[in-house]
Amino acid sequence: MTLSRLAVLCALVFVACEPSDLGHSCPPPEGTVPDDNSSVSGDSEIVFPATVRKDGKCESFQCVSTQVRPNYCSRECASDRNCPDGFACAQLQPVGPLSQNRYCLLAKTCRPNVSGDCPRDTMVCRRVETTVPDQPAYFCDIKE
């Protein structure tokens, strides 16, 4: 094996093993105030609708906020295979300007106190409040 082939092989191994920042926190800049339109009322109330913003703290420069967890690094995807365990490739918003885009989202459901529902040792099953107070949802989330 030539030296140049060895160098390319070593570089590929290093890049493939490099950890991703998907799911890591990317809080908004200090002094940022949510829009007055952050809550929409109707048949069901949506508080803090899903959003995406550019953020240099993320490798992909994409920071998403969802009902599962606000302000975490994500990236665009074509299918679940493009996302790590515990994430699903899904629409961030069913309608609106982001409806055509798909992102790696923390969207895997889990059962509280059931070992193995969340795919990695670095994830936990977290309760998420819904519009029905006595019917919460549970999703896998990154431990931080």
C-alpha positions as CSV (number, residue, x, y, z in Angstrom):
1,M,0.0,0.0,0.0
2,T,1.4,3.4,-1.0
3,L,1.8,6.2,1.5
4,S,-0.9,8.3,-0.2
5,R,-3.4,5.5,-0.1
6,L,-2.6,4.9,3.6
7,A,-3.1,8.7,4.3
8,V,-6.5,8.7,2.5
9,L,-7.6,5.5,4.4
10,C,-6.6,7.1,7.8
11,A,-8.5,10.3,6.9
12,L,-11.7,8.3,6.0
13,V,-11.5,6.3,9.2
14,F,-11.1,9.5,11.3
15,V,-14.1,11.3,9.6
16,A,-16.3,8.2,9.9
17,C,-15.7,7.9,13.6
18,E,-16.0,11.6,14.4
19,P,-19.0,12.2,16.8
20,S,-21.9,14.2,15.6
21,D,-23.4,17.2,17.4
22,L,-27.0,16.2,16.5
23,G,-29.2,16.7,19.5
24,H,-26.8,18.9,21.4
25,S,-28.0,22.2,22.7
26,C,-27.8,25.4,20.7
27,P,-29.4,28.1,22.9
28,P,-30.5,31.3,21.2
29,P,-28.1,34.3,21.5
30,E,-28.5,36.3,24.7
31,G,-31.1,39.0,24.5
32,T,-33.3,37.1,22.0
33,V,-36.9,37.4,22.7
34,P,-39.6,35.1,21.2
35,D,-42.0,36.6,18.7
36,D,-45.5,37.5,20.0
37,N,-46.8,34.9,17.5
38,S,-45.1,32.0,19.3
39,S,-48.5,30.7,20.4
40,V,-51.3,29.9,18.0
41,S,-54.8,29.1,19.3
42,G,-57.5,27.1,17.6
43,D,-59.0,23.6,18.1
44,S,-55.7,22.8,19.9
45,E,-53.2,25.2,21.2
46,I,-49.7,25.0,19.9
47,V,-47.1,26.7,22.1
48,F,-43.7,27.4,20.6
49,P,-44.3,25.9,17.1
50,A,-41.4,24.0,15.5
51,T,-38.8,26.3,14.0
52,V,-35.3,26.2,12.5
53,R,-32.6,28.9,12.6
54,K,-29.0,29.2,11.5
55,D,-26.6,28.7,14.3
56,G,-22.8,28.5,14.2
57,K,-22.7,26.2,17.3
58,C,-24.0,23.4,15.0
59,E,-21.9,21.6,12.4
60,S,-24.8,21.9,10.0
61,F,-25.6,25.5,11.1
62,Q,-29.2,24.3,11.7
63,C,-30.7,24.6,15.1
64,V,-34.3,23.3,15.5
65,S,-36.9,23.8,18.2
66,T,-39.8,21.3,18.6
67,Q,-42.3,20.3,21.3
68,V,-40.0,17.5,22.3
69,R,-37.1,19.9,23.0
70,P,-36.2,23.4,22.1
71,N,-32.9,24.5,20.5
72,Y,-30.9,21.5,19.4
73,C,-28.6,20.8,16.5
74,S,-30.1,19.0,13.5
75,R,-29.4,18.5,9.8
76,E,-31.5,18.0,6.7
77,C,-32.1,14.4,5.6
78,A,-33.8,12.3,3.0
79,S,-34.7,9.2,5.1
80,D,-34.3,7.7,8.6
81,R,-31.0,6.1,7.4
82,N,-29.5,9.5,7.2
83,C,-30.1,10.1,11.0
84,P,-28.5,8.5,14.0
85,D,-30.3,6.1,16.4
86,G,-33.0,7.9,18.4
87,F,-33.8,10.4,15.6
88,A,-36.3,10.3,12.8
89,C,-36.1,12.0,9.4
90,A,-39.4,14.0,9.5
91,Q,-41.0,17.3,8.5
92,L,-40.5,20.0,11.0
93,Q,-43.8,21.7,10.0
94,P,-46.7,20.0,8.1
95,V,-47.6,23.4,6.4
96,G,-45.8,26.6,5.8
97,P,-42.3,27.6,4.6
98,L,-40.6,24.5,6.1
99,S,-43.1,21.9,5.0
100,Q,-40.9,20.6,2.1
101,N,-37.8,20.2,4.3
102,R,-37.0,17.1,6.4
103,Y,-34.7,17.1,9.4
104,C,-33.2,14.6,11.8
105,L,-35.6,15.2,14.8
106,L,-35.8,13.8,18.3
107,A,-39.1,11.9,17.5
108,K,-38.6,8.4,18.7
109,T,-41.3,7.5,21.3
110,C,-40.5,5.5,24.4
111,R,-42.2,4.1,27.5
112,P,-41.2,5.5,30.9
113,N,-39.2,3.2,33.1
114,V,-38.7,0.6,30.3
115,S,-35.0,-0.2,29.7
116,G,-33.9,-0.3,26.1
117,D,-36.6,1.9,24.5
118,C,-34.1,4.6,23.9
119,P,-31.4,3.4,21.6
120,R,-28.2,4.6,23.2
121,D,-26.7,5.0,26.7
122,T,-26.5,8.7,26.0
123,M,-30.3,9.0,25.7
124,V,-33.2,9.1,28.2
125,C,-37.0,8.7,28.0
126,R,-38.4,12.2,28.7
127,R,-42.0,13.3,29.4
128,V,-43.4,15.9,27.1
129,E,-46.6,17.7,28.1
130,T,-49.5,17.7,25.6
131,T,-52.6,19.8,25.2
132,V,-54.4,17.1,27.3
133,P,-52.8,17.5,30.8
134,D,-53.3,13.9,32.0
135,Q,-52.0,12.3,28.7
136,P,-48.3,13.2,28.3
137,A,-46.2,11.9,25.5
138,Y,-42.7,10.3,26.0
139,F,-39.8,10.7,23.7
140,C,-36.1,9.7,23.7
141,D,-33.9,12.7,24.4
142,I,-30.1,13.3,24.6
143,K,-28.7,13.3,28.1
144,E,-26.9,16.7,28.8
